[in-house]
């Protein structure tokens, strides 16, 4: 089985964790079940960097990331 690995900076990781906590609080207060979606946008290697976006109640751009498939 192959593995997709996305490397985040500490700031990106903390931002993602804050968004997850916030969306969980919103979902609980509204009595709904929800999750989140991670979207990796890959451009042309060495020309356009890959970016990561997290979608919950809103979309949050996490910025450039490094990734690989092993």
HELIX and SHEET records of a PDB file:
HELIX    1   1 UNK A   10  UNK A   30  1                                  21    
SHEET    1   A 4 UNK A   4  UNK A   7  0                                        
SHEET    2   A 4 UNK A  59  UNK A  69 -1                                        
SHEET    3   A 4 UNK A  50  UNK A  55 -1                                        
SHEET    4   A 4 UNK A  37  UNK A  41 -1                                        
END                                                                             
